[in-house]
Amino acid sequence: MRAPERPNPSPLSSATVAIGAARYLLRRYRVGPVLVILAAAILVIGAMRHAETTTASALSRWQATVEVWTTTGPVDAGETIESGAVRPILVPADLVPVGAVATDPRGLRTRIELGT
């Protein structure tokens, strides 16, 4: 003899069974603390990624640099600039002073005293 066929379950009864099974498993295996730890870990990872993205965006604004030339010591007016008298440095693009020398000045003659 065969058992009578079961009718297809409705979505509502399936959801009720699934919720009941989940509640039973939560009570039986004490998954609650694990879920809290998992949720906290997800929040921490999200916060870390946000901080990393914010830091990367701030660094990208400051990483754009421009090479400018500066003196290594005083250079008198009328002197020819020797190779040891100047050196290139990288300055964040937002902080380049007005009138900064962006090309190699070696071999040029000064009109004013520099580096004092």
Backbone as CSV, one residue per row, in Angstrom:
resi,resn,N_x,N_y,N_z,CA_x,CA_y,CA_z,C_x,C_y,C_z
1,MET,0.808,-1.158,0.000,0.000,0.000,0.000,0.874,1.252,0.000
2,ARG,0.492,2.195,-0.766,1.256,3.434,-0.866,0.652,4.504,0.026
3,ALA,1.549,5.351,0.506,1.077,6.486,1.307,0.470,7.517,0.373
4,PRO,-0.514,8.222,0.846,-1.107,9.244,-0.017,-0.077,10.329,-0.332
5,GLU,-0.143,10.862,-1.519,0.797,11.910,-1.930,0.529,13.184,-1.142
6,ARG,1.625,13.834,-0.820,1.514,15.111,-0.098,1.225,16.226,-1.089
7,PRO,0.420,17.152,-0.721,0.195,18.288,-1.620,1.431,19.192,-1.609
8,ASN,1.615,19.959,-2.651,2.741,20.893,-2.704,2.583,21.916,-1.588
9,PRO,3.676,22.150,-0.820,3.559,23.103,0.286,3.461,24.532,-0.245
10,SER,2.755,25.354,0.493,2.648,26.765,0.105,3.892,27.501,0.599
11,PRO,4.246,28.622,-0.024,5.411,29.380,0.437,5.293,29.815,1.888
12,LEU,4.091,30.123,2.335,3.905,30.560,3.715,4.197,29.436,4.694
13,SER,3.728,28.227,4.397,4.004,27.116,5.309,5.485,26.750,5.262
14,SER,6.125,26.890,4.103,7.562,26.616,4.009,8.351,27.612,4.846
15,ALA,7.956,28.875,4.809,8.645,29.894,5.597,8.472,29.628,7.080
16,THR,7.282,29.209,7.489,7.035,28.911,8.900,7.907,27.755,9.356
17,VAL,8.018,26.735,8.521,8.861,25.584,8.861,10.323,26.006,8.935
18,ALA,10.784,26.833,7.990,12.179,27.277,7.981,12.493,28.115,9.212
19,ILE,11.577,29.008,9.584,11.797,29.841,10.775,11.816,28.968,12.025
20,GLY,10.912,28.016,12.093,10.893,27.113,13.244,12.170,26.300,13.338
21,ALA,12.664,25.817,12.198,13.911,25.050,12.195,15.081,25.930,12.613
22,ALA,15.104,27.173,12.142,16.188,28.083,12.503,16.156,28.390,13.996
23,ARG,14.963,28.606,14.547,14.857,28.873,15.988,15.322,27.668,16.789
24,TYR,14.963,26.473,16.340,15.387,25.252,17.025,16.913,25.137,16.998
25,LEU,17.520,25.377,15.825,18.978,25.275,15.713,19.676,26.328,16.569
26,LEU,19.119,27.545,16.618,19.719,28.591,17.448,19.709,28.206,18.923
27,ARG,18.596,27.603,19.372,18.524,27.187,20.773,19.415,25.983,21.035
28,ARG,19.396,25.042,20.122,20.114,23.780,20.334,21.626,23.972,20.318
29,TYR,22.126,24.722,19.359,23.575,24.843,19.196,24.129,26.172,19.690
30,ARG,23.331,26.981,20.283,23.759,28.273,20.829,24.569,29.069,19.800
31,VAL,23.972,29.277,18.676,24.610,29.986,17.576,24.542,31.497,17.786
32,GLY,23.722,31.956,18.706,23.553,33.387,18.951,24.857,34.135,19.149
33,PRO,25.719,33.685,20.089,26.992,34.393,20.275,27.855,34.393,19.014
34,VAL,27.796,33.309,18.264,28.584,33.238,17.029,28.069,34.266,16.026
35,LEU,26.746,34.407,15.941,26.182,35.396,15.024,26.540,36.818,15.442
36,VAL,26.558,37.073,16.747,26.939,38.402,17.231,28.396,38.685,16.878
37,ILE,29.259,37.698,17.081,30.679,37.868,16.749,30.847,38.069,15.246
38,LEU,30.112,37.306,14.449,30.184,37.441,12.998,29.715,38.830,12.558
39,ALA,28.627,39.314,13.142,28.135,40.654,12.801,29.153,41.722,13.200
40,ALA,29.762,41.561,14.380,30.781,42.523,14.820,31.986,42.495,13.883
41,ALA,32.391,41.303,13.458,33.525,41.186,12.540,33.217,41.874,11.212
42,ILE,31.997,41.703,10.725,31.615,42.354,9.465,31.644,43.870,9.625
43,LEU,31.169,44.376,10.760,31.207,45.823,11.004,32.641,46.342,11.077
44,VAL,33.513,45.601,11.754,34.914,46.020,11.875,35.583,46.023,10.507
45,ILE,35.347,44.983,9.721,35.945,44.922,8.386,35.431,46.076,7.529
46,GLY,34.144,46.368,7.624,33.592,47.498,6.874,34.216,48.818,7.288
47,ALA,34.398,49.007,8.591,35.018,50.246,9.081,36.470,50.349,8.625
48,MET,37.180,49.224,8.644,38.578,49.232,8.198,38.676,49.560,6.710
49,ARG,37.794,48.990,5.917,37.815,49.283,4.475,37.487,50.747,4.220
50,HIS,36.536,51.283,4.974,36.197,52.701,4.819,37.401,53.579,5.173
51,ALA,38.072,53.249,6.276,39.247,54.023,6.683,40.353,53.910,5.639
52,GLU,40.540,52.720,5.093,41.573,52.520,4.074,41.257,53.320,2.814
53,THR,39.999,53.330,2.415,39.593,54.091,1.230,39.782,55.584,1.457
54,THR,39.409,56.053,2.641,39.568,57.470,2.964,41.040,57.854,2.978
55,THR,41.873,56.994,3.565,43.310,57.255,3.611,43.900,57.268,2.213
56,ALA,43.506,56.310,1.383,44.028,56.245,0.019,43.636,57.485,-0.778
57,SER,42.420,57.955,-0.579,41.994,59.146,-1.315,42.759,60.379,-0.835
58,ALA,43.004,60.476,0.471,43.788,61.605,0.995,45.222,61.541,0.489
59,LEU,45.800,60.337,0.474,47.167,60.194,-0.022,47.261,60.524,-1.501
60,SER,46.249,60.151,-2.267,46.303,60.440,-3.700,46.313,61.944,-3.946
61,ARG,45.648,62.710,-3.081,45.691,64.163,-3.234,47.074,64.713,-2.894
62,TRP,47.745,64.107,-1.921,49.060,64.592,-1.510,50.192,63.961,-2.294
63,GLN,49.940,62.857,-2.981,50.995,62.178,-3.723,51.335,62.893,-5.029
64,ALA,50.444,63.720,-5.536,50.744,64.473,-6.749,51.828,65.484,-6.395
65,THR,53.051,65.237,-6.867,54.175,66.090,-6.492,54.753,66.785,-7.713
66,VAL,55.456,67.864,-7.446,56.129,68.645,-8.476,57.586,68.777,-8.051
67,GLU,58.489,68.642,-9.019,59.906,68.809,-8.708,60.246,70.295,-8.779
68,VAL,60.768,70.827,-7.681,61.235,72.216,-7.650,62.694,72.208,-7.204
69,TRP,63.398,73.283,-7.540,64.823,73.372,-7.228,65.026,74.327,-6.065
70,THR,65.920,73.951,-5.171,66.226,74.775,-4.008,67.741,74.864,-3.849
71,THR,68.189,75.909,-3.190,69.633,76.070,-2.995,70.088,75.255,-1.796
72,THR,71.327,74.804,-1.846,71.902,74.068,-0.716,72.624,75.011,0.239
73,GLY,72.836,76.221,-0.201,73.502,77.233,0.617,73.330,78.586,-0.049
74,PRO,73.906,79.635,0.521,73.745,80.962,-0.080,74.472,81.070,-1.432
75,VAL,73.829,81.750,-2.378,74.423,82.035,-3.692,74.346,83.552,-3.869
76,ASP,75.495,84.172,-4.091,75.535,85.635,-4.228,74.966,86.080,-5.569
77,ALA,74.546,87.334,-5.620,74.017,87.908,-6.862,75.123,87.971,-7.903
78,GLY,74.793,87.617,-9.134,75.755,87.667,-10.231,76.571,86.393,-10.388
79,GLU,76.463,85.437,-9.481,77.217,84.178,-9.599,76.516,83.228,-10.561
80,THR,77.311,82.361,-11.170,76.746,81.285,-11.977,76.408,80.144,-11.026
81,ILE,75.237,79.571,-11.203,74.789,78.503,-10.305,75.510,77.212,-10.676
82,GLU,76.293,76.689,-9.742,77.031,75.435,-9.940,76.116,74.252,-9.615
83,SER,76.556,73.048,-9.984,75.708,71.870,-9.749,75.553,71.556,-8.262
84,GLY,76.530,71.875,-7.425,76.421,71.598,-6.000,75.638,72.649,-5.234
85,ALA,75.307,73.766,-5.880,74.621,74.865,-5.195,73.109,74.671,-5.141
86,VAL,72.584,73.793,-5.973,71.134,73.563,-6.004,70.856,72.067,-6.026
87,ARG,69.662,71.733,-5.610,69.230,70.330,-5.679,67.722,70.295,-5.899
88,PRO,67.245,69.244,-6.594,65.799,69.137,-6.797,65.137,68.469,-5.592
89,ILE,63.945,68.921,-5.247,63.147,68.278,-4.202,61.722,68.112,-4.726
90,LEU,61.017,67.144,-4.180,59.620,66.937,-4.544,58.734,67.604,-3.504
91,VAL,57.786,68.385,-3.982,56.871,69.119,-3.116,55.449,68.751,-3.537
92,PRO,54.541,68.510,-2.582,53.149,68.262,-2.972,52.638,69.399,-3.861
93,ALA,51.926,69.028,-4.906,51.487,70.011,-5.905,50.693,71.157,-5.281
94,ASP,49.931,70.877,-4.238,49.134,71.925,-3.599,49.977,72.899,-2.779
95,LEU,51.227,72.540,-2.474,52.055,73.369,-1.591,53.231,74.035,-2.296
96,VAL,53.261,74.008,-3.626,54.368,74.636,-4.357,54.279,76.146,-4.166
97,PRO,55.375,76.767,-3.684,55.338,78.215,-3.478,55.240,78.967,-4.813
98,VAL,54.671,80.151,-4.753,54.584,80.997,-5.947,55.999,81.386,-6.354
99,GLY,56.319,81.256,-7.627,57.638,81.627,-8.125,58.690,80.553,-7.938
100,ALA,58.300,79.345,-7.580,59.267,78.262,-7.405,59.891,77.905,-8.750
101,VAL,61.174,77.561,-8.724,61.894,77.207,-9.948,61.623,75.744,-10.253
102,ALA,61.012,75.483,-11.416,60.651,74.115,-11.777,61.595,73.520,-12.813
103,THR,62.496,74.327,-13.372,63.459,73.817,-14.359,64.857,73.871,-13.762
104,ASP,65.746,73.102,-14.326,67.118,73.012,-13.821,67.829,74.356,-14.002
105,PRO,68.228,75.028,-12.888,68.853,76.346,-13.009,70.384,76.301,-13.118
106,ARG,70.981,75.114,-13.147,72.448,75.037,-13.181,72.988,75.688,-14.458
107,GLY,74.010,76.484,-14.283,74.623,77.187,-15.402,74.050,78.579,-15.636
108,LEU,72.973,78.927,-14.973,72.391,80.263,-15.121,73.048,81.230,-14.140
109,ARG,72.994,82.511,-14.473,73.569,83.538,-13.608,72.436,84.159,-12.791
110,THR,72.684,84.362,-11.496,71.654,84.938,-10.621,71.632,86.455,-10.741
111,ARG,70.479,87.033,-10.527,70.344,88.490,-10.509,70.279,89.005,-9.077
112,ILE,69.808,88.137,-8.183,69.694,88.522,-6.775,70.390,87.467,-5.925
113,GLU,70.582,87.788,-4.666,71.193,86.846,-3.728,70.158,85.780,-3.352
114,LEU,70.568,84.517,-3.353,69.662,83.405,-3.057,70.088,82.679,-1.790
115,GLY,69.124,82.137,-1.080,69.401,81.244,0.041,69.859,81.898,1.309
116,THR,69.529,83.158,1.530,69.942,83.783,2.789,68.765,83.945,3.708
